[in-house]
Amino acid sequence: MDGAFFKTLFVDHMHETASIVLFSIGFTTLLLNKNLIKKIIGFSMMDNAIYLFLASYGYIEGRFSPIYRDGNTDSGLYVNPLPAGLVLTGIVVSVSVTAILLALTVRLYRRYHTLNIDEISEIVRREGK
């Protein structure tokens, strides 16, 4: 591999690479941990990686925010506001989902006195018999 590949990956597409790495870490955390709090953290990391990815594609070098300047209505001078709106909406939704997940985790801990998903499954299995 030559240096041009790494320059393209880590310099020209730094935000996209960081979002892919962050998503991979969150996905691995979600899959491999038994602790519910760590699973919620992994899910939140995946959300943030997606928002970073969308925000990095919404930015275009040399363009302005979508506020008319000097009466110029040429759309080629402005960035697209849609990715920023999607990111903002997604953040609101993910905060709500995280709050619900944490509330459910607190309820599970109060009932089963553990956050290990395997132990909770075993307790539920024993209670069902």
N, C-alpha and C positions, 0 to 999 in steps of 0.2 A: 504494500500500500504506500502510496506516495503522500507527500505533505499536503497536496491540494485537497484530498478527500477530507482530512482532518480540519483543514482551514474552512472548508465549506460547512462541515458538520458543527464545529464548535465556535466558529466566529460568525459566519454568515447566517446560520440558523441556530443561534445560541438559545433563544427563548423556546423554540420548538423542541430542541434536544432536552432542555431542562424540564419541559412539561412531560415529555415521554418518560424521562427518568423518574420524575416525581410520581407519575401515574403507575409506573412499574413497581415502585417501592410501596405505594398504597395498596395496589392489588395483591402483592405478595403478603403484606401485613394482614390484609383481609382474609386471605386464604389459609395462612399457616398458623395464625395465633388462635388460641382457645379462649383467651380473655375477651369479654364483650367490649370493654373500654378500648382495648387495642384495635378491635375490629372497627369500632366507630371512628377511631383516629385514622385508620387506613382508608375508610370510606370518605372521610373529610379530605384526606390528601388527594384522593382521586378526583374529587370535586374541584379542588383548587388547581390541579393540573389541567383540567379541562378549561377552566376560566383563564388560566395563563395562555393556553393554546389559542383560545378564541380572541383574547385581547391582543396577542402578538400578530394575528392575522388582520385585525381591525386597524392596526397602525400602518400608515404608509409614510415613508420618509419624505419630507419636503411639503407635506400637505398640512392644512390648518384644521382646527376643530370646526364642526359644522355650524358656524355662526357667520352670517354674512358680513363681509368686510368691505368697506368702501363701496357698497352697492353692487359688488360683483356677484353674479348669480351662476357663474360657471362651476358646474359640479366637479370638474377636474381639479379644482383647487382645494377641495375639502376631503376629509376621510369619511368613510361610511359610518354613520352612527349606529347601525343595526347591531354589530358585534358588541359594542359597549352596552346597549340596551339588553341584549341577551345575557351578558355577563352579570349585569346588575340584577336582573330577574332571577337568574340562577343562584346568585348568592343569597337572595332573600329566601328562596325555596330551600336551599341546602341548610341554612341556619334553622329553619323551621323543622326540617326532617331530623337534623342532629339533636335538636331540643327534645323531640318526641322519642328518639332512640335513647337518649340519656335518661329521660323520665321512665321509660320502660325498663331500662337497665337497673335503675334504683328500685323499682317495684320487684324485679326478679331477685335482686340481692336481699331485699327485706324478707322475701318469702323463702328463698332457698339458701341464704347465707353463703353464697359463692357467686363468682362471675365466670367460672369455667363452664363453657357450653356443654362439654361432655358430662360433667358432674350434674348439671341441671337436667340433661336428658336422662341420665340414669335415675335420678330422684323421681322424675315424672313417670318413668317406666315402672319403678317400684310402687309408686302411689296408685297407678292404674290397675295393678294386679290385685 
